[in-house]
Amino acid sequence: TGVPVPEPRPRVEERATRPSDVETARVRMTEAAFDYCAGGAGDESGMRRNVERLDALTLTPRVLRDVSARSTLTELLGTPLSAPLLVTPMGLQALCHPRAEVATAAAAHSLGLGFTLSMFSSRPVEEVAEAAPDRLWQQVYLLREREVSWSLVGRAEQAGARAVVCTVDVPLVGRRSRDARNGFRRFDTAPPAIVQDPCFVDLLAHRRRRDPSLTPAGLVAELFPDPAVSWADLAELRSRTRLPLVVKGVLHPQDARRAVDAGADAIQVSTHGGRQSDRHVAAADALPAVVAAVGDRVPVLFDSGVRTGAHVATVLALGARAVLVGRPVLWGLAARGQEGVEGVLRSLTEELDHTMALLGAPAVDGLDRELIGVREWA
Ligand code: FNR
């Protein structure tokens, strides 16, 4: 008694770009759906570390550089962007809002930012592409039946997708304690649109001859993930599409080099938002070595733990060419649909612009390693 108790630090899922969105999302969503989105692997320390390591990096500004005219404009793999900011692929957005990925994609489109559609989206790529013409990237996993993955890549190309993102950090799904506690079966609760893919439909019919009780969700759970995926499969994906290929979920610089040798057009450094392991290196700690390994050959992209425009500036200063944002977008979507996502993305770009002014960097290519922390100045 009498000893002041310090305020608890906010829980990590409350480190949203717009904290009030999280509170609204918590009320609007079922507890199991909220936990599925908010949660991470194991004790969630890996998820927290992503944010903490970004917070730990400070910036040393330059002054008297005339920052009256600033621009966040950039271009990435042929996609012009109003800022180096994209929505990262996240599945099953119908858990957050009935308009799901259509609302998220429309928000990114209205601000001139990028949007990546998950293979396990709630809405089909053809519909989402209409909401985000010219800026849709399609994410894929290599399923146990590769034909289903190739079929989705073909449909995305047809629908006008500008890049294919292959996620390689899910040989198994991480052990997520919240989902275990809630008994949450994501594909049963929110069936992904892939179950309507013609190749998937054929496969389901074929498998049902042996097992008539097999459900679409049951088949998805059988096909994903495939722990046997290897470099040979990446080579095959490379040979099957002419779209730029992003390899997502790389943390080791030697893997980054190998992916670029295999034809990757960009590398996305990511810990899957801490959803795979609580012992993975924080994404921000892994980034510099990946930039050193391949940054002169291909753009390096980054996700995991980005919550503020200052985080975006920090990641760009570490050498990433663009930043992808995850959970804060879901909270905006759940709270206020398309408008909510626009609010999150607008906050991030405005804060990036503000941070650039304070750092003396009028354009995004002025954000470089010289601005990070305290160094031995020449
Ligand atoms: C994801 N993520 C993900 N990644 C991917 O390649 N395909 C997918 O289908 C999904 N699905 C998914 C669902 C949900 C609910 C979340 C939160 C995340 C991972 C995602 O792309 C990204 O790596 C992290 O979300 C980034 O971390 P932050 O910004 O959420 O901390």
Residues whose N, C-alpha, C, O or C-beta is under 5 A from the ligand:
A	BS01	FNR	Y36 C37 T88 P89 M90 G91 S118 M119 F120 Q139 T167 S270 H272 G273 D303 S304 G305 V306 L324 V325 G326 R327
